[in-house]
Amino acid sequence: MRPQRRKRDQIKQRHEKAVADQLLEVLKIAANFEAMGDPTRGEPDVIYAVAGKKLGIEVATVYYDNTDARDGWTLAAGEREFSPAGYELRSGSTIVDPSSLMFRRIQTEVDDKCSKQYERADEVWLCLEVRTALLDNMKVRECVRALNVPAGHEFKRLYVLYTSPLDQGLLPTAVEFR
């Protein structure tokens, strides 16, 4: 494996664990970290021990578009410098309807994750970390209510995890959906 790829994989794993830890913290669930899952073996991203059972949490981060993901990950991997101005403009196009765009992006991720099978856990949850800078709490909840969750998936619980806007407390917030 190339060193740059290995570095990105390590950053991705740390991110997945941080998101799963944050979900458990928001839900006030005490858990002991056991291991990072092995995606080549169909394991969820992060595995915990909770009340004598193995809980696997599959994590995905949802962005408005792939340019936002690329911008964030290249910065995190040290592949580019952050702007000395202290802020950056999006490299993607203008977002015209953020609610509809985010709904489509979340639905695509739900469809993808619900089509997979997971091993090594007694119970598996899905946690979609959603980067919703342009949506308030009400709009996020509207998106979540409109989701169509495919039948036959393996997830015991499904969550959208996001940070509420500044005027609504700037707090990590988890919304369960079915």
Secondary structure, DSSP 8 states (H G I E B T S, - for coil): --HHHHHHHHHHHHHHHHHHHHHHHHHT---EEEEE--GGGT--SEEEEETTEEEEEEEEEE-SSHHHHHHHHHHHTTSS---TTS----SS---S-HHHHHHHHHHHHHHHHHT----S-SEEEEEEEE--TT--HHHHHHHHHH----TT--EEEEEEEEE--GGGT--EEEEEE-
